[in-house]
Amino acid sequence: MEIDIESLRNDLKNDSLGAFYGGGFGGALIESFQIEKATPEELIKIADKMNINIEDYIVYDNNKRRR
């Protein structure tokens, strides 16, 4: 199974920055920096913690995602 890690990274970062700018949650800004430097395995753990469906990021034939 191949996962589009960069799309996952971008979506996680955008979610964190949205929580920071929209809700003033300071911890989300720090989390966005951690997401930027995270390994693929760490990103999957973060996505799981945030209840993000990792299946939306599976790459199928011809490098196309299901989403």
Secondary structure, 3 states (H helix, E strand, C coil): CEECHHHHHHHHHHHHHHHHHHHCCHHHHHHHHHHHHCCHHHHHHHHHHCCCCHHHHEECHHHCECC
